[in-house]
């Protein structure tokens, strides 16, 4: 009888402790989310913004590399695509999102009056 009363008292005390500290059980999950944000989500957002800025700054005459590895020179800029010159008399049309990087800008020589 006494052992039953002590057992029930321990159960009630255990329930009171675990019920009052529910936020402590969520603390590790919140900590893991913060780590994931700073290690995975935030750097990916920075890369996306940088790539969008790179695409918006492209102009005719820039040397580019596509995501499939084709090197060429931008011959024409359209709304959603670029016309890329990859060889003499060979031009291909690629989507703007297919541009992976810009090698360098090729400046057209200016004609000087003499």
C-alpha angles and dihedrals in degrees: 000000000000091000089054092052092048090048092052092046091053091050092051092048091050092050091050092052096047093043094053096051101051092127090058089062090056094048096084091051091051090049091051091050091052090051092049091049095054096039102040117008102043097048091048091052090050091051091050093051091047092050092049090051090049091052094048092051095053117115140171111294098033118132109230140180118214124219088256091056101257113147118208151135122261108245099173136010118216132175098272103001143048129219104225122196108215100169140354108307091355117113128164130191114230133181116254091240090058091070108103102176145349117239098193142308117265111215116214111233111250118233110239123206114234 
